[in-house]
């Protein structure tokens, strides 16, 4: 078991996990300031077994919730039609508006699905 206020290196975690498929991090809820609990969203956890997907408050938690798009600059450019809302004037000075499609050369994009790691409440019986 690893005890400490922060996790700075994955090497210790991997060594301690010893090939396990699932790893659980345990934090006492009373040691997290109420403002931080509200920011993360765990203040809603009340009953034993309640789970929540943590709020997107930083780079890593945003990836956990939304995933990530990676531009593949190692691949050739592809043509992509992008709709844009535009306003223009005709020859008589009358304004028109609408959606126009503009074709651009863009890099292909790969989407990395979010891991969606959840936070769960486990009540300890004393």
SULWO-V562539 format. One record per pair of residues at least 6 apart in sequence whose C-alpha atoms are under 7 Angstrom apart, sorted by sequence separation. I is the first residue (numbers start at 1). GAP is how many residues later the second one is. D is the distance in whole Angstrom. If there is no record, write none. Layout:
# SULWO-V562539
I/GAP/D  I/GAP/D
This chain:
# SULWO-V562539
17/6/7  37/6/5  45/6/7  55/6/7  56/6/4  89/6/4  88/7/6  89/7/6  87/8/7  88/8/5  56/9/6  87/9/6  88/9/6  87/10/4  86/11/6  87/11/7  86/12/6  41/13/6  85/13/6  86/13/6  40/14/6  41/14/6  85/14/4  86/14/7  40/15/5  84/15/5  85/15/6  83/16/6  84/16/5  83/17/6  84/17/6  83/18/4  82/19/5  83/19/6  81/20/6  82/20/5  81/21/6  82/21/6  81/22/4  80/23/5  81/23/6  79/24/6  80/24/5  79/25/6  80/25/6  79/26/5  80/26/7  78/27/5  79/27/6  77/28/6  78/28/5  77/29/5  78/29/6  77/30/5  78/30/7  76/31/7  77/31/7  73/34/6  72/35/6  71/36/6  72/36/6  71/37/6  72/37/6  71/38/5  70/39/6  71/39/7  69/40/6  70/40/5  69/41/6  70/41/6  69/42/5  68/43/6  69/43/6  68/44/5  67/45/6  68/45/7  67/46/5  67/47/4  66/48/6  65/49/6  64/50/5  63/51/6  64/51/5  65/51/6  64/52/5  64/53/7  53/63/7  53/64/7  54/64/7  53/65/5  54/65/7  52/66/6  53/66/6  51/67/6  52/67/5  51/68/5  52/68/6  51/69/4  50/70/6  51/70/6  49/71/6  50/71/5  49/72/5  48/73/6  49/73/6  48/74/5  48/75/5  45/76/6
